Amino acid sequence: MHEELSPLEKVLDRLEDYKVRKDEYRARCPAHNGNSDDSLSIKEGDDGRALLICHAHCEIEDILEALDLGMTDLFVQGKGHHSPGAAKKSKKAAGPGDEKHKILTTDELPDGTYWEFTSPAGEVLYIQRHKREYYRKVGEDRWVTYKGVLDDIAQVLYGLPELIDGVRAGKTVYHLEGLKDVETARKKLGVVATTSGSTSSWRPEFRSHYTGADVVIIPDKDTPGRKYAEAVARDLLRVARSVKVVELPGLDKGGDLTDWLDAGHTQDEFFALVEESPAYGPEEEEPWSEPVPLEIKLPNIRPLDELMVPEPLREWVLDTSRRMDNAPPDFAAAAAIVVAGALLGRKVGVRPKRNDDWTVISNLWGGLVGLPASMKTPTLNQVLRPVKRLAAEARERHEEALKEHELDMMVVSAERAALKKELEATAKKVVSASASRGDLNGIRADLEDLEEPDPPMARRYTTNDTSIEKMAELLMYNPDGLLLYRDELTGWLRSLDKAGHEAARAFYLEAWNGDGSHEVDRIGRGSLFVKAVCVSILGGIQPGPLSSYVEGAFDDGESADGLLQRLQVLVYPDRGCFDPTDLSPDLDARDRAYKVFKELADLDVEQFVGHAPGEAEEVPYLNFDDRAQEVFNDWRAAFEGEIVAGNYPAALESHFMKYRSLFASLALVFEAIDFVDGVEGAGVVITKMNAARAYVWCEYLRLHAVRIYSPMLDTPERRAEVLLKRIHRGDVEDGTKTRDIWRRGWSRLGTAGDLVEAMAVLEGLGWVRREEIKPNEGGRPSEILRLHPELRE
């Protein structure tokens, strides 16, 4: 089948899925199989070859192995087949060349000796004038040259078909520096010879052609030649069966194999010299010490001050944390605040501005971040107990109401049956003229007036896992809102990332505001209109999965839509020492807290806001009192002024810009807790004390947010972490030029300054060294990165 396909079509045929983007195809690279669906670029070259570029820098041989293709499959075979698309692209590519670069025929090429570089199938790809410029083939008898003419194509070794055949036949391969030397070796020594073309043209991807071969490298007699031989030999040690570097004796400076043979040396001398030469071993280098592991400490946070917890819940929160083997009180405190806000829901809102009608609903999204043994789940279960008790009581009431409804339906059924009998009897009288039709109409009116009682709706407080259609239905009958609780939030977050779940993601993005309507139209279910979608969210999440998800929030993809930023009550406390306890619950503290939650669920809104809500008042609301308003205004001016100053990445800035509503929500929740507990002066307006408590919570949560987002913050240590990962993956090899690293445009290593910071950290820990390489004949020195021997394995 492959003979009928172009190289491009062969590649596309092997991919599970791909998409078209401008003048190329994009797919998930099958070699590293990462998360990105467009990490592999597939293009068609001017000569019909398939060009593969992995943006995670996988090597071409790894990609081909994953696709079960060979190197020859990327090239047109002989006179080969060009797809219509390829021909069209070639014509298009040649068009701009007429304007930017002159297209030459073979007769128009400057005088000189030319060397042909061919594909594995022998198709000429480009040529080089001896020790001069390259010319790329752009059509039959058409050539173009300019600076960087080979930059956008896959370069090849000189004499590639012969090299491939020679390695397969088990012949020794001789690697030279110059093209002329390759021809000399072939003609005068009868060996398989090749070169990359110059001392600066070797590429690591070339080494795949030498797998299992015996290789002899013959350097020119000068510093660039020796360094070139060293670079090639070091690379080939990974794949070749054996490697030798043979320096020819008696050469003048700059001399090469051709000069040596022209001086009268014979084949026998040459092969004896090769036989006597030892196997290649890298030059001895300065000993390396044991490297120090790279440890990245989490940013510091502020410990939870117990006074931050509203007094009616304080002892219960602290007691719960102590009984959870002294788990961080942050878990219980944050969970309790989210639960309290969920029970308030849309019963009442807050208007943070004195004159504006901007209204904030207190539904909050929160999460507890910790390792599996951090006791976050047992703590969550304890905090949810009062809500589960409310739900159990609501179910009991619903069951009783269902019984009453069943009896009411029996009464209606009996009344309907009696009226039907009366209707039939009266109809007979009408026929016999003993009753009028008006009597029938009267009975009909009685039947029409007979109404079936509406079935009782169960009051719901929470749900664990549901479709958006079912959630919409639940919200229709629970307009104050619901709490979505997930033991592990990772599953919920990932479910919203899946294809086909875009509507669910949009639904929850709207549900965070707590005041938007939603309409669902489904076949078989009909239409549902939810006047107000109000959902609070609470759950646990482990640091590893969270870091992975945070990375998505820093991208420009679909996961950067602000979903993560809505999880504002996220706490990630320090892990305490294991300190098991066996304590009896503080029943007084528990009963007081449970009573608070029950009173919030049954809040007397009119008494809390201080007036009967008007018809135009969609959500009753509180304002700040004068002093509380001053606290909010001062905090917002200072906090948001710092945020918009550009001190944070865009994703974290977006997270913090939602704190204006977080402040208001927290203040309202604190005021409501005080009110239902009977604190004197609570309610009607939000007091300065609860505004100040909201202020402290926002500062506290800000530090936790920085910790949570820290894996994506640009610090020297994080850059060093990225560089070390790239090294471990094989993307950076020993001796790589540092400018070649930052030119690859990797995240966090995209500038020379970023890379310098990363290398400095790793160098200080003993993982890498920077070495300056000075040219033999002047010019600017270059810097290479040397890797610790552990990283070269």
C-alpha positions, 0 to 999 in steps of 0.5 A: 500500500505504501508504494501508492502513497506519498510520504506525507500520506504514509505518515498521516495514514499511521496517525490515530488522529490529526488536524489541519492548521494553515499549511501543515498538519498537527497531531499528538506526537506518538513518541512521547504521547504527551497531553497536547494534541498538536505537539507534532507538526507534519509538513510536505517539503518542496521535493515531496518529502514528509517533514516531522517536527516534535515541539517537545523535541523527540528525535525523528527515529523515535517518532518513526519507530512509534509509527512503524515507519522507516527513514526511507518512508519520509522521502519520495522513492526514485521518480516517486509519487507526489500527491496532488497536495504536494505538487500544489504546495511545491508550486506555492513554495516556489512562488515567493522564491521568485520574488525573494530569492532567485531560482537558478537552473543547473546551467546558471549555477556558479562554476565549481565542484558540487556535492550532492546530498540525497535521501535514503532512496537516492533522491537529490535534496540539496547540493553544496559548492565545495566549501561554499554555499548550499543550494536547495532543490525546489523543482526539476532543475531548479535551485535556490540559495540564501542564508539559512536555506537548509534551516526548515528542512531535514538535513542528511549525511553525505552518501546516505544510501551507501552508508545505510547499505554499508551498515546493513552489510556489516562494513566498517564506516569511515567518518570524515570531515570534508566532502572531498575526503569522503570521495578520496576514501571511497576511491583510494581505500575502497571503504564506506565513507560519509560526513555531515559536511562541515565541523558545524553540521553534525546533528544528534539525529544522524547517529541513528544511521550508525546503530550497531556499526564499527565506526572510524573517525578521521579528523583534520589536523586542527582544533576544529577538526579534533573537536568535531571528531570528539563531538561525533565520537561521543554521540556515536558511543551510544549506538555504534558497536565500536568507535575509533578516532584515528589521527593521521601522523605527519600531517601539516596543520590543517591537513586531511586524509586526501593530503596524507594519501597524496603525500605517498602513504599507502592503503596498508599503512592506513589500515595498519594505523586503524588496526593499531588505534585504541577504541575511543574513550572521552578525554579525562575531565575534572572529577565530579562530586556527588550532585545535590538533589534539587529541592524546591520548597513551597512558598511560605504560608500564614498559619491559621489564627484561631481568631479567624474562625467565627466564635460560634464555630471556633471550638468545634473546628479546633476540636474536630482538627484535634480528633483528626490526629491533630490535622491542620485546622485549616482544613476544618475551618475552610470547609466549614466556611464553604458549607455555611456559604452553601446553606445561605445560598441565594437567600440573601446577598451583599452589595459591596458598593454603597450605591452600585447594585452589584450583588454578590451571592455567598456560594463559595468554591473550596478545596483542601489540598493535601497528601493521602495521609493528611486527614483531609477526607476524614475532616471533610466528612466531619464538617459535612455531618451537620449537613447530612443531618439536615438532609436526613431530617429533610428526607423524613419530612419528605416521606411524611409529606409523600404519605399525606400526598398519597391520601390527598390523591386518594381523596381527589380520586374518590371525589372524581369518581363520585362526580363521574357517577353523578354526571352519568346519572344526571345525563340519564335524567337529561335524556328523560327530560327530568333534568336540564343540561345546565345541571350537567354543566354544573357537574362539569364545572365541579370536575374542572375545579377539582385539582390534584395536589402538587407532589411534595418536593424533597429539599436537597442540600448536597449532591455528589455526582450528577449530570447538568440536566439532573442538576438543573432539575434539582435547582428548580426545586431548590432555588437557594442552591446546592453544595456539590461535594466530591471526595476528590476534586480531580475527577470532577475537574478532569471530567469537565476537560473531556470532549463532549462535556463542554456544556457541563463546563459552561454550566458550572462556570455560570453557576459560580456567580449564583445569579444566572439563569439556565435553560436545558432542552433535551429530547425525552426530558423536555425543557427545563428553565432554572431561574437561578443557578447557584452551586457551591463546590467542596472537596479534596485534591492531592498536590500532584494532580492539582499541579498538573491541572494548574499547568493547564490554567497557564496555557492558552487552551480550553482549560484556561477559561477561569474554572480553576480560578473560581476555587478561591477557598483553596487551602494547602497547609504545611503537613504536620507531624503524625500525632495520633489522638483518641479524644471524645468529641466536645459535645457542647461545641458540636451542638452549637455548631450544628445549631448554627448550620441549621439556623443558616439553612432556615434563615429568617431573611426578613429579620436578618436584612431588617426589612421585608424584601420588595417585589423588585428585590430579586435577592434580599441583600445587606450593605456594609456599615460605614466602618466596614465599607471603609475596610473594604474600600481600603483593602481593595485599593491596596490589594488590586493595585498590587495585582494589576501592577504586573507582579503575577502571571495572568492566571494568578492575576485572574484568580486574585481579581475575583477576591473582591467578590470573595471578600464580600462573600466571606463577610456576609457568611461571618455576619450570618453566623453571628446573627443566627448564634444571637450575637448582639448587633449582628445582622441588618448591615455587615459590621466592621469586625466581620469585614476585618475578618474577611480582610484577614481571610483574603490575605491568608488565602492569597498566600495559599494561592501562591503556594498552589500556583507555585509550580508554574511561577517563574523562579530560578529553581523552577527553571532549573527543575524544567531544565533538569527534566529536559536533560533526563528526557534526553532533550539536552545532551552533554556538550550542547551549546547553551544558545541552542537550548534557549533558542528552542523556545521551551517554557521558562527557558525561552530567553538567555537570561532564563537559561542562565538562572536555571544553569546557575542553580544546577551548577551550584548543586553539581549537576552541570558545568558551563564551559567556554569554547574558544575558536581556533582562529578568532571569533566569538567564543561559545558556551557548552553545557557539560552534564554530570556523568549520572545524567549522561547514562 
